[in-house]
Amino acid sequence: MKTLKRILAATTLLVTLGFASEANAQVPLENFFKNPEKAGYQISPDGKYFSYMAPYENRLNLFVQEVGSDKATRITSETVRDLAGSMWANGHRILYIKDTAGDENFQLYGVNVDGTDSKAYTAFPKVRTTIIDPLENIDSLVIIGLNKRNPQVFDPYRLNLNNGELTQLAENPGNIQGWMTDHNGKLRVALAIVDGVNTQILYRETEEQPFRPVLTTNFKETVSFATFTPDNKMVYALTNIGRDKTALVLMDPATCEEKEVLYTNDKYDISGLGYSELKKKLISVSCTGHKGTIRHYFDKNEEAIRTKLEQKLEGYDINTTSEDKSENIRIIYAGGDRTYGTYYTYNVKEDKLTKIADLAPWIKEEDMVPMHPITYTSRDGLTIEGYLTLPKGYTMENAKNLPVVVNPHGGPWARDSWGYNPEVQFLANRGYAVLQMNFRASTGYGRKFTELGYKQWGQTMQNDITDGVEWLIKKGIADPKRVAIYGGSYGGYATLAGVTFTPDLYACAIDYVGVSNLFTFMQTIPLYWKPLLDMMYEMVGDPVKDKEMMEKYSPVFHVDQIKAPLFIAQGANDPRVNKAESDQMVEALKKRGIEVEYMVKDNEGHGFHNEENKFDFYRAMEKFLDAHLKK
């Protein structure tokens, strides 16, 4: 069964200072943020080998191990940058991607299971590679996208893995943002942008025919083809047309006419579906719920398999991450809020579960603390879901007057979800309560909830964060004089907005690769985001039409309102939030004599990935919070 993801992780009480007692020993910082011992397990199509990533010279590299053997072979030797991901191309070859110093221009490489015949397939400077279709049933071919001809758009190519030959399948006219193949690997669907803010689905019956438009909608209306039906005539699609939450429907790709509604959830959007290449049928559909994944099955046998796994791994969130072509040998990941997780193999026919490895055996589940799903109501009556993680020894009933770190997520068109989070567990281990919330604009809650956040950076989106803090203070859990805010990317913007527009609410703030100036942010986005710019004007703001609003809610123009000390961290090669966003904020703060610490890593991009840089960042964070939140 192939998982498809769409729209391309109280025993002792305590005491006077509101921090964990000495009995609750601190876990070493490095244990939270060092590379996993083993991660990313996948099984080869023929079921003979595992592949996984593990550290070599402090960088994540690829290893291969024969099933049933204890001996593994390292097949890559990267020492500068972690590999970003990998997949099996066939029974004897693995593909992997990596970028350069965080620039996100991912390049595709291949290597045999014994480490021989290493090839750089797309080592083109400043070119980004995307995977369109791994062509699982064709051993020597894969379909990829490259922005080699035009950095703003991606052309589809068929790549021959034996000799590296690239065959262009179509030329992007400049408005195509995505391509889709059928089960035979034929390029049949394209997703275009027309008139800046409309999306258009184009379709063709065969590769010999030209693409023709079949549906044009405003970008706020979603129609996403997930996969073709087994006969390649219909598609399973996710759509919110005529509804608030996305539904799974059977659709005619030639007309985009809905034939049947297969599943919808009244509370959450659909986040993924499962399709069996072996059985040639749709297996399941899933939503991200408040605590874990909500699943609906179309295949009773698969549902029974799931039930058996849940009985064997009771209390854990379980996912099948990989399986062989027979769909009998599967890689199972079991995780939760207090564990980084464990990998198992599962033999379906024998109903046999075998442990392979813990991702981080040095993290002891009993030393971690639960992530509590919470809800509160915004000032305008919106229900906000979130999570509260308390230091060890505290419960929702006895937690009082604690120092708090408010942690708004990035995106902002994303969401926080229940599960293990090393940052959250680290902060809780250091005695801080951590509050996360899915403010309006967060995804997964329906079209209306997302659209309520359009052009609301620093406004109602920020109010949702502020209301969460006030809720925590009112409940007596938060010490109102010891509240910090920390976030990355959009969360970094929310951090700056928090200390700028509610300056008395926070004692200190940590901005990690965050936006400070809405104008320069729009001007420096990656070239391959440029076709989306008109949509971003609708979602964030138009620099001409909304000039006054964007000035009002760009923190860099209002640093005179800031009272709290700041710590700002930035990757020099960040392609999404340019280093200038942090530079100008730091310069403005220093001119006004406001306390600010600034960390820049020259070999990083949008967030720090190299292990030593993560250690530096979190050590500085710990010291900064310790200085400003402890009594």
Secondary structure by P-SEA (a helix, b strand, c coil): cbbbbcccccccccccccccccccccccccccccccccccccccccccbbbbbbbcccbbbbbbbcccccbbbbcccccccccccccccccccccccccccccccbbbbbbcccccccccccccccbbbbbcccccccccccccccccccccbbbbbbbccccbbbbbccccccccccccccccccccbbbbcccccbbbbbbbccccccccccccccccbbbbbccccccccccccccccccccbbbbbccccccccccccccccccccccccccccccccccccccccccbbbbbccaaaaaaaaaaaaaacccccccccccccccbbbbbbccccccbbbbbbbccccbbbbcccccccccccccccbbbbbbbcccbbbbbbbbbbccccccccccbbbbbbbbbccccccccccccaaaaaaaaabbbbbbbbcccccccccccccccccccccaaaaaaaaaaaaaaaaccccccbbbbbbccaaaaaaaaaaacccccccccccccccccaaaaaaccccccccaaaaaaacccccccaaaaaaaaccccccccccccbbbbbbcccccccaaaaaaaaaaaaaaccbbbbbbbcccccccccaaaaaaaaaaaaaaaaacccc
